[in-house]
Amino acid sequence: MGQELKLRIASAIVLAVIVLAATWIGGWAFNLVAAVMAPLIYYEWSTITGLSERSFKANAFGWLVVLLIAADLIIGEGELSMPLLCGGVVTGVLLAILGHGSWWLPGGIVYAGLSGISLAAIRGDNQAGFVATLFIFAVVWGTDILAYFVGRAIGGPKLAPRISPGKTWSGAIGGTVAGVAASGLLTLGVFSRLSLWTMALAFLLSVASQIGDLFESFIKRRFGVKDSSHLIPGHGGVMDRVDGLVFACFAVFLLTLVDTAMKGHVSNSVAAFIFGL
């Protein structure tokens, strides 16, 4: 086993232990993970897209918004996070229109800020949130792992050769099957039942996670970088590790908001939306 592979495995184990421990504890511990992740993602996004070189002041504004969101996730339990995000995005768009900032600024605020907000909102502070978070982990991790191995074993037509030449349709299909199966087994183990809705949602989240992977690959190819950063030994950057998770969390969080708005009340949790509780 090469030194690079050993480093990669060690880093993966450490990260998995930290994330799973925080998921188990919930509350402030998990919010802290989400709050730390958001600024790290913005750091990588702003570095890749050169936001500071384009406009130092606009980038400083982006940092302010993301850090305020992170602080609110820890101190205010996320109550002001969505207004901060919306206000930051609108201001970022106005700065871009007026020529005082790049269009990559509001994109970075959304990508980083909503990553922390959606992850914290899904976990919440109860047992249902714990299971919902594990459900999303099962979908994303199952998809990611099997897509890699099935793609390498079978090969075949490329999924998106201009964006990510290594990804294949066989890997995408195998990953989706694995993600749905892993989340289905988790649901059966917890609730002893499995609904068509939950499996359909798992399929959607698996597809979303792969779109997230392709999106990050597009950003890196657009700016000619191999890794989002070198923050994680053997793995590259935070965006490299959470690209699929971020889009899956976006999808389930936004779908839950739409479902809540359509039903006219705010009592529905993410777990209730996923499992039909």
C-alpha positions as CSV (number, residue, x, y, z in Angstrom):
1,M,0.0,0.0,0.0
2,G,1.5,3.4,-1.1
3,Q,2.1,6.2,1.3
4,E,-0.5,8.4,-0.5
5,L,-3.2,5.7,-0.2
6,K,-2.4,5.2,3.5
7,L,-2.7,9.0,4.1
8,R,-6.0,9.0,2.2
9,I,-7.4,6.2,4.3
10,A,-6.3,7.7,7.5
11,S,-7.8,11.1,6.7
12,A,-11.1,9.4,5.6
13,I,-11.3,7.5,8.9
14,V,-10.6,10.6,11.0
15,L,-13.2,12.7,9.1
16,A,-15.8,9.9,9.3
17,V,-15.4,9.5,13.1
18,I,-15.7,13.3,13.6
19,V,-18.8,13.6,11.4
20,L,-20.6,10.5,12.8
21,A,-19.8,11.5,16.4
22,A,-21.2,14.9,15.8
23,T,-24.2,13.4,14.0
24,W,-24.8,11.1,17.1
25,I,-24.6,14.0,19.5
26,G,-26.6,16.5,17.4
27,G,-27.4,20.0,18.6
28,W,-24.4,22.2,19.1
29,A,-21.9,19.6,18.0
30,F,-23.5,19.0,14.6
31,N,-24.2,22.7,14.1
32,L,-20.5,23.3,14.8
33,V,-19.5,20.9,12.0
34,A,-22.0,22.7,9.7
35,A,-20.7,26.1,10.8
36,V,-17.1,25.2,10.2
37,M,-17.9,23.6,6.8
38,A,-19.5,26.7,5.4
39,P,-16.5,29.1,5.6
40,L,-14.1,26.4,4.4
41,I,-16.3,25.9,1.3
42,Y,-16.4,29.7,0.8
43,Y,-12.6,29.9,1.1
44,E,-12.2,27.2,-1.6
45,W,-14.8,28.7,-3.8
46,S,-13.4,32.2,-3.6
47,T,-9.9,31.0,-4.2
48,I,-10.8,28.9,-7.2
49,T,-12.9,31.7,-8.8
50,G,-10.5,34.4,-7.9
51,L,-13.1,36.6,-6.1
52,S,-10.5,38.5,-4.2
53,E,-8.6,39.4,-7.3
54,R,-11.8,40.5,-9.0
55,S,-13.0,42.7,-6.2
56,F,-11.5,42.6,-2.7
57,K,-14.4,44.5,-1.1
58,A,-17.0,42.3,-2.7
59,N,-15.2,39.2,-1.6
60,A,-14.9,40.7,1.9
61,F,-18.7,41.1,1.9
62,G,-19.1,37.4,0.9
63,W,-16.9,36.4,3.8
64,L,-19.0,38.6,6.2
65,V,-22.2,37.0,5.1
66,V,-20.9,33.4,5.4
67,L,-19.3,34.0,8.7
68,L,-22.5,35.6,10.1
69,I,-24.4,32.5,8.9
70,A,-21.8,30.3,10.6
71,A,-22.0,32.3,13.9
72,D,-25.8,32.1,13.8
73,L,-25.7,28.3,13.4
74,I,-23.7,28.1,16.6
75,I,-25.1,30.9,18.7
76,G,-28.6,31.5,17.3
77,E,-29.4,27.9,16.3
78,G,-29.9,29.1,12.7
79,E,-32.9,31.3,13.2
80,L,-31.4,34.2,11.2
81,S,-29.4,32.1,8.7
82,M,-31.9,32.1,5.9
83,P,-32.6,35.9,6.0
84,L,-28.8,36.4,6.1
85,L,-28.4,34.1,3.1
86,C,-31.2,35.8,1.1
87,G,-30.0,39.3,1.9
88,G,-26.4,38.3,1.0
89,V,-27.4,36.8,-2.3
90,V,-29.6,39.8,-3.3
91,T,-26.8,42.2,-2.4
92,G,-24.2,40.1,-4.3
93,V,-26.4,40.1,-7.4
94,L,-26.8,43.9,-7.2
95,L,-23.0,44.3,-6.8
96,A,-22.5,42.1,-9.9
97,I,-25.1,44.1,-11.9
98,L,-23.4,47.4,-10.9
99,G,-20.0,46.1,-11.9
100,H,-18.6,46.1,-8.4
101,G,-18.4,42.3,-8.0
102,S,-18.4,39.0,-9.9
103,W,-21.4,36.8,-10.6
104,W,-19.4,34.1,-8.8
105,L,-19.9,36.1,-5.6
106,P,-23.7,35.3,-5.1
107,G,-23.0,31.8,-6.3
108,G,-20.4,31.3,-3.6
109,I,-22.6,32.7,-0.9
110,V,-25.4,30.3,-1.9
111,Y,-23.1,27.3,-2.2
112,A,-21.3,27.9,1.1
113,G,-24.1,29.4,3.1
114,L,-26.8,26.9,2.1
115,S,-24.5,24.0,2.7
116,G,-24.2,24.8,6.4
117,I,-27.9,25.8,6.7
118,S,-29.4,22.7,5.0
119,L,-27.1,20.3,6.8
120,A,-27.9,21.8,10.3
121,A,-31.6,21.9,9.5
122,I,-31.8,18.3,8.4
123,R,-30.1,17.0,11.6
124,G,-32.0,19.2,14.0
125,D,-31.9,18.2,17.7
126,N,-34.1,15.1,17.8
127,Q,-33.9,11.4,17.0
128,A,-35.8,11.8,13.8
129,G,-33.2,14.3,12.5
130,F,-30.5,11.8,13.4
131,V,-32.1,9.1,11.3
132,A,-32.8,11.6,8.4
133,T,-29.1,12.6,8.4
134,L,-28.0,9.0,8.3
135,F,-30.5,8.4,5.5
136,I,-28.8,11.1,3.4
137,F,-25.3,9.8,4.3
138,A,-26.4,6.3,3.2
139,V,-27.6,7.6,-0.2
140,V,-24.6,9.8,-0.9
141,W,-21.9,7.4,0.4
142,G,-23.5,4.4,-1.2
143,T,-23.7,6.3,-4.5
144,D,-20.2,7.6,-4.3
145,I,-18.5,4.4,-3.4
146,L,-20.3,2.1,-5.8
147,A,-20.1,4.6,-8.7
148,Y,-16.4,4.5,-8.4
149,F,-16.0,0.7,-8.3
150,V,-18.7,-0.1,-10.8
151,G,-17.4,2.5,-13.2
152,R,-13.9,1.1,-13.0
153,A,-15.1,-2.5,-13.3
154,I,-17.5,-2.1,-16.2
155,G,-16.5,1.1,-17.9
156,G,-18.5,1.9,-21.0
157,P,-19.9,5.2,-22.3
158,K,-18.8,8.4,-20.5
159,L,-21.4,10.3,-18.4
160,A,-20.1,13.8,-19.1
161,P,-16.7,13.6,-20.9
162,R,-16.3,17.3,-21.2
163,I,-16.8,17.9,-17.5
164,S,-15.4,14.7,-15.8
165,P,-13.8,12.2,-18.3
166,G,-13.6,9.5,-15.7
167,K,-17.3,9.1,-14.9
168,T,-19.3,6.5,-16.8
169,W,-23.0,5.7,-17.2
170,S,-22.4,2.3,-15.7
171,G,-20.9,3.9,-12.6
172,A,-23.8,6.4,-12.3
173,I,-26.4,3.6,-12.6
174,G,-24.5,1.3,-10.2
175,G,-24.0,4.2,-7.7
176,T,-27.7,5.1,-7.8
177,V,-28.8,1.4,-7.2
178,A,-26.3,1.3,-4.3
179,G,-27.5,4.6,-2.8
180,V,-31.2,3.5,-3.0
181,A,-30.4,0.1,-1.5
182,A,-28.3,1.4,1.4
183,S,-30.9,4.0,2.4
184,G,-33.6,1.4,2.0
185,L,-31.9,-1.0,4.3
186,L,-31.4,1.8,6.9
187,T,-35.1,2.7,6.7
188,L,-36.2,-0.9,7.1
189,G,-33.8,-1.4,10.0
190,V,-35.2,1.7,11.9
191,F,-38.9,1.6,10.9
192,S,-39.5,-2.0,9.8
193,R,-41.3,-0.6,6.8
194,L,-40.4,1.0,3.5
195,S,-42.6,3.3,1.3
196,L,-42.4,3.9,-2.4
197,W,-42.1,7.6,-1.6
198,T,-39.0,7.2,0.5
199,M,-37.3,5.1,-2.2
200,A,-38.3,7.6,-4.9
201,L,-36.7,10.3,-2.8
202,A,-33.6,8.2,-2.3
203,F,-33.3,7.9,-6.1
204,L,-33.8,11.7,-6.5
205,L,-31.1,12.4,-3.9
206,S,-28.7,9.9,-5.5
207,V,-29.1,11.7,-8.8
208,A,-28.7,15.1,-7.0
209,S,-25.5,14.0,-5.4
210,Q,-24.0,13.0,-8.7
211,I,-25.1,16.3,-10.2
212,G,-23.3,18.0,-7.3
213,D,-20.1,16.0,-8.1
214,L,-20.3,17.0,-11.8
215,F,-21.0,20.6,-10.8
216,E,-17.8,20.8,-8.7
217,S,-15.9,19.1,-11.5
218,F,-17.2,21.8,-13.9
219,I,-16.1,24.6,-11.6
220,K,-12.6,23.1,-11.3
221,R,-12.3,22.5,-15.0
222,R,-13.6,26.0,-15.7
223,F,-10.8,27.5,-13.7
224,G,-8.1,24.9,-14.4
225,V,-7.5,23.5,-11.0
226,K,-7.2,19.8,-10.0
227,D,-8.3,20.0,-6.3
228,S,-10.4,22.6,-4.6
229,S,-7.6,23.0,-2.0
230,H,-5.2,20.9,0.0
231,L,-7.0,21.2,3.4
232,I,-7.5,17.4,3.7
233,P,-4.4,15.3,3.4
234,G,-4.7,12.8,0.6
235,H,-8.1,14.0,-0.5
236,G,-7.8,17.6,-1.7
237,G,-10.3,20.1,-0.4
238,V,-13.6,20.2,1.5
239,M,-15.5,20.8,-1.7
240,D,-13.9,17.7,-3.2
241,R,-15.3,15.6,-0.3
242,V,-18.8,17.1,0.2
243,D,-19.9,18.0,-3.3
244,G,-22.4,15.2,-3.6
245,L,-23.6,15.6,0.0
246,V,-24.1,19.4,-0.5
247,F,-26.4,18.9,-3.5
248,A,-28.3,16.1,-1.8
249,C,-28.9,18.3,1.3
250,F,-29.9,21.2,-0.9
251,A,-32.5,19.0,-2.6
252,V,-34.1,17.6,0.5
253,F,-34.0,20.9,2.4
254,L,-35.6,22.9,-0.5
255,L,-38.2,20.1,-1.2
256,T,-39.2,20.2,2.5
257,L,-39.6,23.9,2.4
258,V,-41.9,23.6,-0.7
259,D,-43.9,20.8,0.9
260,T,-44.3,22.9,4.1
261,A,-45.4,25.9,2.1
262,M,-47.9,23.9,0.1
263,K,-49.4,22.4,3.3
264,G,-49.7,25.8,4.9
265,H,-48.0,25.1,8.2
266,V,-44.5,24.8,9.5
267,S,-44.8,21.7,11.7
268,N,-43.2,19.3,9.1
269,S,-39.6,18.3,9.8
270,V,-37.2,17.0,7.2
271,A,-37.5,13.5,8.7
272,A,-41.3,13.6,8.4
273,F,-40.9,14.6,4.8
274,I,-38.5,11.8,4.0
275,F,-40.2,9.0,5.9
276,G,-43.8,10.1,5.8
277,L,-44.0,10.3,9.6
